[in-house]
Amino acid sequence: MRYDAHEILVGPARSTAHPARLLAGIALGVPVFVALSFGYAALLPILFGPEAWAQIAPGIETASNPQGVLINLFVFGLLIVALGLTLRIIHRRSLWSIIGPRALAIRQFARAMGVMLLLYGALLFLPMPEGMDPVANLTPAHWLMLLPLALTGLFLQVFAEELVFRGYLQSQLAARFASPLVWMVLPSLSFAILHYDPVSFGANAWVVVAWAATFGLAAADLTARAGTLGPATALHFVNNFSAIMIAAPRGQFDGLALYAYPFTLDNAEALWAMMPLDLLILVCGWLAIRLSLRR
């Protein structure tokens, strides 16, 4: 495997590549994000007012109403703030140093988005597993009205995760360790473990973790090949747009979905029926973006 372009992101990390710096960065960034999140949570009831908040609050944990989904998505903006402070204080780096050259990142993002949209357009013609056809959730008019806010929140969520796992952790580890078994696998496993949620997923929790690890490896490979976060962000954005905005499992993060699948996330039979299709989309998206980067 040739990852020459990865040096664009790895080079700026070399001067602070000692593992102690990375641990210090995590030790600073996590509490800052938690503190900002507590402040965000305290501010929301004031902004919405007591009556509106009483209606919104029950749907936040499961993100089963539009406001609940948006509140969950916009909190990721605080993660970007926490990471920016960590980079400045611990590593003397800017956020752009873990994104890559601006023009190149935007160009690669646009190219990857194009191939992903073409892929999803083709996959619309694939039949769903029996009994898995989604049903209407939000009305099209309501969905379109929420779309600008939803796209903004979704991008914040996706971009924050790519900044942390593929930008920060991957580049810092790659600056210290040459083997992809370290700088690809460790961030991907960390990303996957954060998706472990036995309360929501039940016995399927480890299946979701395995899928997230596979996604993390695909995103890590794209980042190393591209030298920017553009392609991985596009892959992540289209994947999450489909899962959150187009069709979501009933009762869990379905508050902004145009359609809802007739099953919940703890339904093992349904999840196993859907998993081959999800993996096919992920692998095809990864391969299509890799091909687009060769142009």
Backbone bond lengths (Angstrom), bond angles and torsions (degrees), N, CA, C in turn:
res aa  C-N    CA-C-N  psi(-1)  N-CA   C-N-CA  omega(-1)  CA-C   N-CA-C  phi
1 M - - - 1.468 - - 1.526 109.98 -
2 R 1.324 115.54 136.24 1.455 120.01 178.99 1.517 108.78 -110.58
3 Y 1.323 115.37 122.13 1.452 121.50 -179.35 1.521 110.31 -124.45
4 D 1.334 116.14 44.26 1.461 119.76 -176.62 1.530 111.94 -58.39
5 A 1.330 116.76 -39.28 1.461 120.40 -176.96 1.533 112.21 -66.35
6 H 1.319 116.60 -18.95 1.469 120.06 -178.94 1.529 111.53 -61.53
7 E 1.318 116.93 -24.35 1.460 121.01 -179.20 1.530 111.60 -60.78
8 I 1.338 117.17 -24.47 1.471 120.29 177.37 1.522 110.18 -57.77
9 L 1.342 116.31 -39.74 1.458 121.27 -179.80 1.522 112.78 -90.05
10 V 1.318 116.14 -31.32 1.469 120.43 -175.26 1.525 111.31 -77.76
11 G 1.334 117.13 -37.08 1.451 120.81 -176.70 1.523 114.02 -52.46
12 P 1.336 118.81 -50.01 1.473 119.48 -179.17 1.524 113.74 -65.15
13 A 1.337 117.52 -14.46 1.470 120.63 -178.70 1.520 112.99 -89.49
14 R 1.319 117.61 -12.03 1.473 119.79 -170.97 1.528 113.27 -64.72
15 S 1.314 117.58 -34.64 1.470 119.28 -175.80 1.525 112.62 -69.89
16 T 1.333 117.24 -18.82 1.476 120.34 178.59 1.524 109.62 -129.44
17 A 1.336 115.71 43.64 1.463 120.79 -172.45 1.525 113.86 -88.08
18 H 1.327 118.60 -3.45 1.462 119.15 -179.13 1.528 109.56 -62.18
19 P 1.342 117.56 136.97 1.475 119.78 -179.45 1.523 113.96 -54.91
20 A 1.341 116.90 -29.30 1.464 119.42 178.84 1.522 110.92 -63.12
21 R 1.335 116.77 -33.63 1.468 120.21 177.44 1.528 110.53 -67.35
22 L 1.326 115.59 -40.70 1.456 119.37 178.76 1.526 110.51 -63.91
23 L 1.328 116.95 -43.78 1.462 120.66 177.49 1.523 111.21 -62.77
24 A 1.333 116.03 -38.86 1.467 119.86 177.36 1.523 110.50 -65.12
25 G 1.332 116.07 -38.66 1.455 119.88 177.93 1.522 111.80 -62.51
26 I 1.324 115.98 -43.21 1.469 120.22 178.16 1.523 110.06 -66.07
27 A 1.339 116.09 -41.98 1.469 120.86 -179.30 1.519 112.04 -63.90
28 L 1.327 117.03 -28.51 1.465 120.24 176.85 1.523 111.28 -86.70
29 G 1.317 116.83 -47.19 1.461 121.10 -172.58 1.515 114.08 -65.01
30 V 1.332 117.15 -40.98 1.469 119.74 -177.08 1.529 111.48 -64.22
31 P 1.350 119.83 -51.22 1.470 118.58 178.22 1.534 113.74 -61.90
32 V 1.340 116.87 -35.59 1.463 119.02 178.14 1.527 110.21 -63.16
33 F 1.331 116.25 -44.54 1.470 119.97 178.44 1.526 111.18 -63.27
34 V 1.330 116.96 -42.71 1.468 120.41 179.15 1.535 110.51 -62.19
35 A 1.332 116.64 -43.79 1.464 120.67 179.95 1.526 110.86 -63.21
36 L 1.330 116.93 -44.29 1.462 120.54 177.84 1.531 110.99 -63.00
37 S 1.337 116.31 -36.71 1.462 120.51 180.00 1.522 111.27 -66.68
38 F 1.332 116.74 -39.37 1.464 120.19 176.88 1.529 110.47 -63.56
39 G 1.330 116.13 -41.16 1.453 119.49 176.82 1.525 112.12 -63.14
40 Y 1.322 116.01 -41.04 1.475 122.84 176.81 1.525 110.31 -60.32
41 A 1.342 115.89 -45.65 1.467 120.55 -179.61 1.524 111.45 -64.82
42 A 1.329 116.88 -35.94 1.469 120.25 -179.98 1.524 111.39 -72.78
43 L 1.327 116.44 -29.51 1.463 120.80 -176.89 1.529 113.01 -78.89
44 L 1.323 116.54 -30.57 1.470 120.28 -173.85 1.526 113.91 -58.49
45 P 1.356 119.43 -47.98 1.479 118.24 179.63 1.529 112.65 -60.31
46 I 1.320 116.80 -30.94 1.470 120.42 178.85 1.523 109.87 -70.18
47 L 1.335 116.56 -42.55 1.463 120.85 -178.42 1.529 111.56 -66.60
48 F 1.332 116.71 -41.99 1.465 120.13 -176.48 1.528 112.94 -82.13
49 G 1.322 116.72 -27.75 1.458 119.89 -175.33 1.517 110.39 90.10
50 P 1.332 118.85 153.50 1.459 122.08 -172.34 1.524 114.78 -60.34
51 E 1.336 117.49 -42.27 1.462 119.64 -176.61 1.526 111.68 -68.22
52 A 1.334 115.92 -48.52 1.471 119.68 179.64 1.520 110.62 -64.49
53 W 1.332 116.50 -39.45 1.465 119.98 -178.72 1.530 111.44 -64.16
54 A 1.319 117.35 -37.04 1.469 121.25 178.74 1.528 111.01 -61.41
55 Q 1.330 117.65 -30.42 1.456 120.91 178.27 1.534 112.04 -82.88
56 I 1.334 115.81 -34.25 1.467 120.38 -175.73 1.524 112.14 -79.69
57 A 1.333 116.80 -41.85 1.470 121.82 -169.93 1.521 114.80 -53.29
58 P 1.351 120.74 -41.65 1.468 119.04 -178.44 1.529 114.37 -61.74
59 G 1.325 117.67 -22.40 1.462 120.24 -178.23 1.512 114.69 -95.01
60 I 1.340 117.80 4.32 1.464 119.51 -176.21 1.525 112.03 -75.88
61 E 1.324 117.49 -45.70 1.470 119.87 -175.78 1.517 112.02 -61.16
62 T 1.331 117.78 -42.79 1.463 120.84 179.48 1.521 112.37 -94.55
63 A 1.351 116.92 -4.35 1.466 121.63 -177.44 1.524 110.54 52.91
64 S 1.321 115.76 46.98 1.457 121.61 -174.99 1.529 112.89 -95.67
65 N 1.332 117.16 1.14 1.466 119.89 171.07 1.528 107.98 -130.62
66 P 1.335 118.61 161.60 1.468 120.04 -175.69 1.523 113.64 -56.93
67 Q 1.339 116.67 -42.08 1.461 119.40 -179.52 1.531 110.86 -63.99
68 G 1.335 116.32 -38.62 1.462 120.07 179.19 1.515 112.50 -62.19
69 V 1.336 116.32 -41.52 1.472 119.71 177.93 1.524 110.33 -64.96
70 L 1.337 116.70 -46.85 1.464 120.17 -178.20 1.521 111.69 -62.17
71 I 1.326 117.26 -40.75 1.466 120.80 178.14 1.529 110.12 -62.12
72 N 1.325 117.65 -41.53 1.464 121.59 178.03 1.527 112.21 -66.34
73 L 1.320 117.03 -35.66 1.460 120.22 -178.90 1.520 112.36 -74.66
74 F 1.326 117.00 -43.39 1.463 120.13 -174.19 1.522 113.02 -71.05
75 V 1.332 117.93 -18.86 1.468 119.40 177.52 1.527 110.74 -63.13
76 F 1.338 117.09 -22.95 1.465 119.99 -179.71 1.523 112.26 -68.47
77 G 1.328 117.06 -19.30 1.460 118.91 173.22 1.516 111.26 -61.36
78 L 1.339 116.50 -33.18 1.462 121.02 177.98 1.526 111.21 -69.50
79 L 1.327 116.66 -29.99 1.467 119.96 175.95 1.524 110.23 -65.54
80 I 1.319 117.11 -37.39 1.470 120.78 177.02 1.524 110.20 -64.39
81 V 1.338 116.47 -41.53 1.471 120.78 177.99 1.524 110.33 -61.84
82 A 1.340 116.19 -46.11 1.471 120.49 -179.56 1.524 111.13 -62.46
83 L 1.322 117.23 -40.79 1.458 120.77 178.92 1.517 110.99 -67.15
84 G 1.328 117.11 -40.41 1.464 119.90 178.14 1.513 112.03 -60.03
85 L 1.329 117.23 -42.83 1.469 121.29 177.40 1.523 110.76 -64.40
86 T 1.319 116.72 -42.41 1.461 121.00 179.60 1.519 111.50 -61.15
87 L 1.324 116.40 -44.75 1.459 120.06 180.00 1.522 111.33 -62.00
88 R 1.316 117.27 -41.59 1.459 120.99 -178.92 1.525 111.65 -67.88
89 I 1.329 116.46 -45.37 1.469 120.59 -173.20 1.525 112.01 -77.69
90 I 1.318 117.51 -44.92 1.469 121.42 -173.46 1.522 112.36 -89.68
91 H 1.324 117.06 -39.59 1.466 120.06 -170.71 1.524 114.16 -112.98
92 R 1.338 117.11 -5.32 1.463 120.45 -177.87 1.531 111.41 54.07
93 R 1.339 114.57 41.84 1.463 121.59 -179.21 1.516 109.73 -125.35
94 S 1.331 116.11 159.52 1.455 121.16 175.74 1.528 109.34 -100.47
95 L 1.325 116.10 165.82 1.465 119.85 175.63 1.525 111.58 -60.52
96 W 1.339 116.90 -36.55 1.462 119.00 -179.10 1.518 112.24 -62.04
97 S 1.335 117.18 -25.82 1.469 118.85 -178.92 1.521 112.13 -69.68
98 I 1.332 118.03 -18.02 1.474 119.65 176.80 1.530 111.55 -105.22
99 I 1.329 116.18 3.41 1.464 121.02 176.30 1.518 110.62 -100.32
100 G 1.337 115.82 -39.99 1.452 121.30 -175.81 1.521 110.38 108.89
101 P 1.321 117.99 172.91 1.468 121.16 179.35 1.525 111.43 -54.26
102 R 1.325 115.87 131.38 1.466 120.83 -170.37 1.524 112.91 -57.66
103 A 1.318 117.12 -51.31 1.469 120.34 -176.91 1.522 111.02 -63.00
104 L 1.337 116.84 -42.00 1.461 120.45 179.85 1.522 110.64 -66.06
105 A 1.329 117.44 -43.19 1.470 121.10 -179.41 1.528 110.56 -61.53
106 I 1.330 117.34 -43.54 1.464 120.69 -179.87 1.520 110.83 -66.22
107 R 1.336 116.11 -42.01 1.467 119.91 179.91 1.532 110.89 -63.72
108 Q 1.319 117.02 -44.42 1.463 120.29 179.47 1.528 111.29 -67.95
109 F 1.325 116.87 -37.03 1.463 120.48 176.68 1.524 110.27 -60.47
110 A 1.333 116.64 -47.12 1.462 120.78 -178.68 1.527 111.09 -63.41
111 R 1.323 116.83 -41.25 1.467 120.23 -179.76 1.528 110.34 -65.55
112 A 1.329 116.52 -43.96 1.464 120.43 179.84 1.529 111.07 -66.52
113 M 1.332 116.90 -38.88 1.461 120.12 177.00 1.529 110.31 -61.01
114 G 1.322 116.42 -40.38 1.458 120.21 179.86 1.517 112.34 -60.29
115 V 1.328 116.70 -47.83 1.469 118.79 -178.25 1.521 111.13 -70.03
116 M 1.340 117.85 -33.23 1.463 120.09 178.32 1.525 111.39 -68.06
117 L 1.327 117.29 -39.40 1.463 120.09 178.14 1.525 111.10 -66.26
118 L 1.331 116.54 -38.81 1.471 120.02 175.47 1.523 110.26 -62.80
119 L 1.318 116.30 -42.24 1.464 120.76 179.76 1.525 110.71 -61.98
120 Y 1.331 116.62 -48.47 1.465 119.54 -179.12 1.523 111.21 -65.36
121 G 1.340 117.10 -32.87 1.458 119.66 175.72 1.515 111.75 -62.43
122 A 1.342 116.05 -40.64 1.465 120.06 178.17 1.527 111.49 -68.86
123 L 1.328 116.58 -37.19 1.465 120.28 -176.35 1.522 112.41 -72.56
124 L 1.327 117.58 -16.08 1.462 120.14 176.43 1.522 111.80 -58.97
125 F 1.335 115.87 -24.10 1.454 119.92 -177.85 1.525 113.12 -87.97
126 L 1.341 116.97 -5.01 1.461 119.51 176.76 1.525 109.81 -75.65
127 P 1.334 117.69 138.81 1.474 119.15 178.95 1.523 111.01 -72.21
128 M 1.330 115.81 143.71 1.454 121.36 175.31 1.524 109.15 -77.42
129 P 1.352 117.52 153.31 1.472 119.07 172.66 1.527 110.15 -55.82
130 E 1.307 116.07 151.28 1.464 121.21 -175.83 1.531 111.56 -56.99
131 G 1.325 115.84 130.60 1.462 120.94 178.05 1.512 114.38 80.45
132 M 1.345 118.49 6.38 1.462 121.89 -176.09 1.532 113.35 -108.34
133 D 1.314 117.40 7.59 1.459 119.56 -179.12 1.528 110.25 -62.12
134 P 1.336 118.02 129.48 1.473 120.42 -179.17 1.520 111.83 -70.53
135 V 1.318 115.25 156.05 1.466 121.67 178.28 1.525 108.28 -116.45
136 A 1.327 116.88 160.48 1.464 121.78 -177.98 1.520 110.79 -60.05
137 N 1.340 115.98 139.69 1.458 121.67 179.81 1.535 109.34 -120.82
138 L 1.316 118.41 -77.46 1.462 121.63 172.76 1.527 109.83 -88.62
139 T 1.320 116.65 151.64 1.463 119.36 172.25 1.525 109.10 -70.72
140 P 1.325 119.05 148.16 1.471 120.50 178.79 1.521 113.26 -54.19
141 A 1.336 117.76 -38.76 1.472 120.49 -179.39 1.524 111.20 -65.16
142 H 1.324 117.17 -43.45 1.465 121.42 178.77 1.529 110.27 -65.46
143 W 1.320 116.19 -41.86 1.470 122.01 -179.81 1.523 110.23 -61.66
144 L 1.335 117.05 -45.61 1.465 120.84 -179.47 1.523 111.46 -66.10
145 M 1.332 117.07 -36.22 1.461 120.49 178.72 1.531 110.80 -63.25
146 L 1.343 116.53 -36.31 1.461 121.71 -178.55 1.528 112.77 -84.52
147 L 1.317 117.18 -12.08 1.468 121.37 -170.54 1.534 114.21 -56.51
148 P 1.331 120.76 -46.88 1.478 118.59 -179.36 1.530 113.28 -58.26
149 L 1.342 117.04 -46.64 1.461 120.01 177.66 1.520 110.97 -64.48
150 A 1.329 116.00 -40.31 1.467 120.33 -177.74 1.529 111.20 -64.79
151 L 1.316 117.14 -43.19 1.466 120.39 179.61 1.526 110.95 -64.44
152 T 1.332 116.44 -39.09 1.466 120.28 178.21 1.525 110.37 -63.67
153 G 1.332 116.63 -49.19 1.456 120.20 179.61 1.514 112.38 -63.25
154 L 1.323 116.34 -40.39 1.464 120.77 179.74 1.518 111.06 -64.00
155 F 1.336 116.34 -41.13 1.460 118.62 178.84 1.528 111.04 -65.48
156 L 1.329 117.10 -40.17 1.464 120.01 177.30 1.524 110.85 -59.09
157 Q 1.325 116.35 -44.67 1.465 120.41 -178.74 1.535 111.54 -62.88
158 V 1.321 115.09 -49.21 1.468 120.25 -178.20 1.527 111.03 -65.30
159 F 1.328 116.17 -46.94 1.457 120.56 -176.40 1.523 111.09 -65.15
160 A 1.332 117.75 -39.18 1.461 120.95 178.60 1.529 110.46 -61.32
161 E 1.315 117.40 -44.15 1.468 120.11 -179.98 1.520 111.45 -66.08
162 E 1.329 117.29 -39.17 1.465 119.37 178.10 1.525 111.13 -67.76
163 L 1.329 117.22 -38.41 1.463 120.66 176.73 1.523 111.19 -59.64
164 V 1.314 116.37 -45.42 1.470 120.59 -175.93 1.519 111.83 -71.35
165 F 1.335 117.17 -51.16 1.464 120.12 -169.90 1.524 113.47 -87.91
166 R 1.328 118.30 -45.65 1.453 119.73 -178.84 1.524 112.11 -91.64
167 G 1.330 117.53 -30.55 1.453 119.59 178.95 1.507 112.60 -83.04
168 Y 1.314 117.61 -61.69 1.463 121.81 -174.10 1.526 113.06 -76.09
169 L 1.331 117.28 -64.67 1.466 119.74 -174.76 1.528 111.58 -61.04
170 Q 1.320 116.97 -45.27 1.462 119.33 -176.51 1.525 111.70 -64.89
171 S 1.317 117.78 -45.29 1.467 119.04 -177.44 1.528 111.69 -69.18
172 Q 1.329 117.10 -39.38 1.470 119.10 179.04 1.526 111.56 -65.21
173 L 1.318 117.22 -40.82 1.467 120.34 178.71 1.532 110.91 -69.59
174 A 1.340 116.72 -39.95 1.465 119.72 -179.37 1.519 111.53 -67.03
175 A 1.330 118.05 -28.16 1.456 121.27 177.86 1.524 111.28 -70.11
176 R 1.328 116.68 -21.45 1.468 121.43 -177.81 1.528 112.71 -104.55
177 F 1.340 116.37 -35.63 1.460 121.46 -174.90 1.528 109.60 -122.29
178 A 1.320 117.27 127.62 1.461 121.36 -176.00 1.527 112.57 -75.80
179 S 1.320 117.89 -28.20 1.459 120.85 -172.52 1.533 111.86 -75.63
180 P 1.345 116.82 129.80 1.471 119.82 173.32 1.525 113.00 -61.53
181 L 1.328 117.05 -20.32 1.462 119.78 177.07 1.522 111.55 -63.15
182 V 1.326 115.93 -21.49 1.468 120.34 176.61 1.526 109.85 -92.40
183 W 1.339 116.96 -59.10 1.467 119.17 -169.69 1.522 114.20 -79.90
184 M 1.337 118.52 -14.79 1.453 120.02 171.50 1.530 111.64 -92.41
185 V 1.335 115.25 -44.03 1.461 119.81 -170.27 1.529 112.45 -76.15
186 L 1.343 117.89 -45.30 1.465 119.61 -175.75 1.542 112.65 -62.11
187 P 1.348 119.45 -48.59 1.468 117.72 176.24 1.529 113.00 -62.44
188 S 1.335 116.58 -35.77 1.468 119.53 -179.58 1.520 111.09 -67.03
189 L 1.330 116.94 -39.20 1.467 120.20 177.31 1.527 110.77 -67.65
190 S 1.333 116.23 -39.42 1.467 119.30 177.66 1.526 110.37 -62.73
191 F 1.321 116.32 -44.32 1.458 122.00 177.21 1.527 110.69 -59.33
192 A 1.326 116.21 -41.53 1.467 120.86 -177.76 1.523 112.00 -68.49
193 I 1.331 116.77 -43.80 1.464 120.40 -177.45 1.527 111.30 -62.29
194 L 1.330 116.71 -32.72 1.458 119.97 178.70 1.536 111.94 -68.53
195 H 1.336 117.30 -12.61 1.459 121.50 175.57 1.535 111.84 -92.04
196 Y 1.317 116.78 0.91 1.473 119.79 179.92 1.524 109.35 -73.85
197 D 1.312 116.50 115.98 1.472 121.49 -176.30 1.533 108.93 -145.29
198 P 1.337 117.26 81.08 1.469 119.57 -177.74 1.527 113.45 -65.31
199 V 1.325 117.57 -22.60 1.468 119.71 178.24 1.525 110.28 -66.15
200 S 1.336 116.40 -44.08 1.469 120.35 -179.24 1.523 112.38 -83.69
201 F 1.332 117.04 -39.49 1.457 120.82 -171.30 1.526 113.80 -97.60
202 G 1.331 117.63 -13.27 1.454 120.57 -178.88 1.512 111.63 59.38
203 A 1.332 116.05 -133.57 1.469 121.38 -179.42 1.524 112.12 -67.70
204 N 1.337 117.34 -12.91 1.469 121.10 179.91 1.526 113.33 -84.87
205 A 1.338 117.29 0.37 1.466 120.17 -172.40 1.525 112.25 -56.18
206 W 1.329 117.51 -42.91 1.464 120.21 -177.23 1.525 111.93 -74.57
207 V 1.338 117.42 -24.12 1.466 120.20 173.97 1.527 109.55 -66.02
208 V 1.322 116.06 -42.72 1.462 121.24 177.84 1.529 110.52 -64.09
209 V 1.334 116.61 -40.23 1.461 120.90 177.55 1.529 110.41 -61.17
210 A 1.329 116.64 -43.86 1.469 120.46 -179.98 1.523 110.96 -63.09
211 W 1.340 116.37 -40.73 1.466 119.29 178.32 1.530 110.21 -64.44
212 A 1.338 117.15 -42.79 1.464 121.00 -179.40 1.529 110.85 -63.91
213 A 1.336 117.45 -37.27 1.467 120.62 177.64 1.527 110.60 -64.51
214 T 1.329 116.30 -41.24 1.463 120.65 177.35 1.522 110.75 -62.41
215 F 1.340 115.79 -43.28 1.461 119.58 176.64 1.525 110.34 -61.01
216 G 1.345 117.07 -43.77 1.453 120.91 -179.11 1.525 112.13 -59.35
217 L 1.324 116.65 -40.81 1.471 119.99 178.65 1.524 111.23 -65.97
218 A 1.333 116.77 -40.65 1.468 119.89 178.28 1.526 110.40 -63.36
219 A 1.335 117.19 -43.90 1.463 120.85 179.67 1.523 111.32 -66.62
220 A 1.329 117.24 -37.33 1.467 121.25 178.19 1.528 110.68 -63.57
221 D 1.322 116.58 -43.32 1.461 121.06 178.94 1.526 110.97 -62.39
222 L 1.322 116.93 -45.03 1.469 120.32 179.75 1.527 111.50 -62.42
223 T 1.334 116.12 -40.66 1.464 120.25 179.88 1.520 111.11 -64.13
224 A 1.324 116.61 -43.67 1.464 120.35 -179.45 1.523 111.53 -66.96
225 R 1.315 117.10 -35.70 1.464 120.73 179.81 1.520 112.48 -74.56
226 A 1.338 116.19 -32.66 1.465 120.42 -174.56 1.518 112.89 -88.80
227 G 1.339 117.23 -33.39 1.456 121.01 -174.86 1.513 113.10 80.70
228 T 1.353 116.76 8.30 1.468 121.82 174.38 1.532 107.71 -145.06
229 L 1.342 115.03 169.46 1.460 120.23 176.04 1.525 112.66 -86.01
230 G 1.332 117.64 0.00 1.457 120.81 -175.71 1.522 114.70 -55.12
231 P 1.350 119.35 -56.11 1.460 120.03 -176.83 1.525 113.85 -64.13
232 A 1.339 117.91 -43.18 1.464 120.27 -179.82 1.522 110.68 -64.54
233 T 1.331 117.04 -37.29 1.462 120.60 178.16 1.525 110.84 -64.40
234 A 1.332 117.19 -40.04 1.469 120.57 178.10 1.523 110.99 -64.73
235 L 1.330 117.20 -45.29 1.466 121.15 177.57 1.524 110.57 -57.88
236 H 1.317 116.20 -46.20 1.467 123.02 -177.97 1.534 109.95 -66.34
237 F 1.325 116.78 -42.86 1.457 120.95 -176.52 1.522 111.02 -64.18
238 V 1.323 117.34 -48.21 1.469 119.67 -178.22 1.524 110.31 -66.56
239 N 1.333 116.96 -39.10 1.468 120.09 177.16 1.530 110.96 -59.60
240 N 1.340 116.78 -48.40 1.458 120.11 -177.13 1.528 112.11 -73.50
241 F 1.322 117.11 -32.32 1.466 119.95 175.34 1.526 109.53 -60.42
242 S 1.315 115.97 -44.15 1.460 119.71 179.06 1.526 111.74 -64.20
243 A 1.355 116.19 -42.31 1.462 120.99 -174.66 1.522 113.68 -78.31
244 I 1.339 117.51 -24.44 1.464 121.02 -175.99 1.524 112.15 -108.23
245 M 1.324 116.75 -37.71 1.467 120.54 -173.20 1.530 113.66 -99.33
246 I 1.317 117.58 -29.41 1.469 119.43 -177.20 1.527 111.06 -93.63
247 A 1.327 117.77 -61.76 1.468 120.81 -178.79 1.518 109.21 -144.81
248 A 1.325 116.02 125.81 1.463 122.07 -178.49 1.528 109.37 -128.51
249 P 1.333 117.45 152.70 1.470 119.48 175.10 1.522 111.27 -60.91
250 R 1.287 116.12 145.63 1.460 121.70 -176.50 1.529 111.64 -61.40
251 G 1.344 116.40 129.58 1.456 121.71 170.40 1.514 116.19 86.97
252 Q 1.357 119.18 -0.89 1.458 120.78 -179.50 1.518 109.11 -142.01
253 F 1.326 116.38 108.44 1.460 122.82 -179.23 1.532 111.58 58.60
254 D 1.325 115.98 37.72 1.457 120.50 179.01 1.528 112.59 -107.43
255 G 1.329 117.03 8.69 1.459 120.42 -174.02 1.515 114.76 -66.31
256 L 1.344 118.70 -23.57 1.468 121.79 179.56 1.525 112.46 -111.39
257 A 1.318 117.18 5.62 1.467 120.92 -174.11 1.522 111.42 -80.21
258 L 1.312 115.12 136.99 1.462 120.59 175.43 1.525 110.17 -67.87
259 Y 1.329 114.87 -36.02 1.469 121.18 178.15 1.528 108.99 -128.24
260 A 1.324 115.45 161.28 1.469 121.19 176.05 1.526 108.82 -130.72
261 Y 1.335 115.46 136.58 1.466 119.73 174.64 1.526 109.50 -73.68
262 P 1.325 117.69 147.36 1.466 120.71 -176.96 1.529 113.32 -82.53
263 F 1.332 116.54 44.65 1.464 120.79 176.57 1.515 108.83 -155.78
264 T 1.314 116.43 162.04 1.463 122.06 176.75 1.523 109.33 -102.16
265 L 1.327 116.18 166.47 1.462 120.79 -174.16 1.524 113.72 -68.51
266 D 1.330 118.01 -17.85 1.459 119.31 179.80 1.526 112.38 -91.56
267 N 1.342 116.67 8.31 1.460 121.72 177.73 1.530 108.87 -84.69
268 A 1.326 116.71 101.54 1.472 121.26 -173.55 1.528 111.71 -63.28
269 E 1.313 117.03 -42.21 1.463 120.24 -178.25 1.524 111.28 -61.35
270 A 1.333 115.98 -44.18 1.465 120.09 -179.57 1.522 111.31 -67.37
271 L 1.341 116.26 -41.37 1.463 119.23 -178.41 1.523 111.34 -64.20
272 W 1.320 116.97 -42.52 1.463 120.20 179.14 1.528 111.52 -67.41
273 A 1.337 116.79 -30.06 1.459 119.76 176.99 1.526 111.20 -70.06
274 M 1.337 116.73 -34.16 1.455 121.58 -178.15 1.522 113.16 -85.17
275 M 1.329 117.47 -24.68 1.466 120.49 -172.06 1.533 113.83 -58.93
276 P 1.340 119.92 -43.74 1.480 118.35 178.99 1.526 112.32 -57.39
277 L 1.342 116.94 -40.32 1.465 119.90 179.07 1.518 111.03 -66.11
278 D 1.332 116.90 -42.40 1.465 120.48 179.10 1.530 111.31 -62.57
279 L 1.317 116.69 -42.32 1.472 120.50 178.96 1.525 110.87 -66.93
280 L 1.333 116.59 -38.23 1.473 120.27 177.88 1.522 110.22 -61.02
281 I 1.337 116.59 -44.55 1.467 120.65 179.71 1.529 110.44 -63.46
282 L 1.337 116.78 -43.82 1.463 120.42 -179.97 1.520 111.54 -61.78
283 V 1.320 117.27 -48.68 1.475 120.87 -177.79 1.524 110.64 -65.33
284 C 1.333 116.95 -43.30 1.465 119.60 179.21 1.523 111.25 -64.24
285 G 1.337 116.71 -39.20 1.463 120.22 178.03 1.515 111.56 -64.74
286 W 1.314 116.75 -44.01 1.468 121.95 178.63 1.529 110.56 -60.28
287 L 1.343 116.69 -47.46 1.464 120.25 -178.97 1.527 111.57 -66.36
288 A 1.341 116.81 -39.80 1.464 120.18 -179.43 1.522 110.99 -64.53
289 I 1.322 117.18 -41.20 1.467 120.07 179.20 1.524 110.25 -68.68
290 R 1.315 117.75 -39.96 1.471 120.04 176.27 1.529 110.86 -56.99
291 L 1.322 115.93 -44.05 1.476 119.69 178.71 1.519 110.51 -64.33
292 S 1.327 117.40 -38.78 1.467 119.75 -178.84 1.521 111.33 -66.07
293 L 1.340 117.89 -28.90 1.458 120.67 -179.83 1.514 113.09 -71.93
294 R 1.319 117.56 -15.67 1.473 121.18 -179.10 1.519 111.56 -80.62
295 R 1.310 116.89 -15.63 1.477 120.18 -176.72 1.514 111.48 -74.21
